[in-house]
Amino acid sequence: SQSQRTHLGIPGKNGGFPLDTYCAADTVLSLQKDVGYLKLWLEIYVGAYEKCLDVDFEKPPTRLDEVPPVMSLLPDNMLQVLRHQLLQCVQKLSDGLEEEQQTLALLLVKFLIIVCRNLSNVEEIGTCSFINHVITMTTLYIQQLKSRTKEKELADQTVAEEFVRHTLTFCESLYDPYRNWRRRAAG
C-alpha cells in the first residue's frame, strides 16, 4: 500500500523519498532490528527500480528512463545497516546460507546495483567495503558449487548463478558505470 511504502521510505507514485528525518530515523531503526522488515524494504525498493538491474550481458545496455535517487534521499545510516547485513551473510555463507539469507544477500546486491545506476552514488558505494563482501560471497558460492555432487549442484546452481551474474553487474556499476565495455562488446 502507499502508506506502507511511504513509511518504509520507498518511492511512491510521485517518485522521491520522504524527507522527514523522523521517518527516516524510524525506518533505519526498524531495519536494524528486524531482518524481515529490511527484506520487505529491499523488495519494494528493488521492485520500484527493477529496470535498473540490466544483468543480461548478451544484450546492449538499456537506457534508463528513471534514475534512482541520490544517497542523501535514502534513510540516514542505511549503508551501515546494509553493510552489517551483508557481512553477516558472508560470515554465515561458509556454514551454508539458508534460503531466506540467500534471498537477502541477492536483494542487497540488487540494491547496490540500482543505487550505483545514479552515477553520483558510485563513489560513495565504491569507498565502502561492499565490493569486498560481495566478492567474498561470490568466491564462496563458486567454491561450494565446485565441491558439490551433481544432484546437490543442480539445487543450488540457480541461486549461485544469479548471485554471480548480479555480482558482475555490480562490478560493472562500480568500475564501468557508463557501460563502455558492454557497448563495445555489443558492437
ZISUL-V944963 format. One record per helix or strand of 3 or more residues. SS is the DSSP state (a for helix, b for strand). FROM is the first residue (numbers start at 1). LEN is the number of residues. If there is no record, write none. Layout:
{{SS,FROM,LEN} {SS,FROM,LEN}}
//
This chain:
{{a,2,6} {a,21,13} {a,35,14} {a,50,3} {a,71,3} {a,78,16} {a,99,18} {a,119,9} {a,130,18} {a,150,26} {a,180,7}}
//
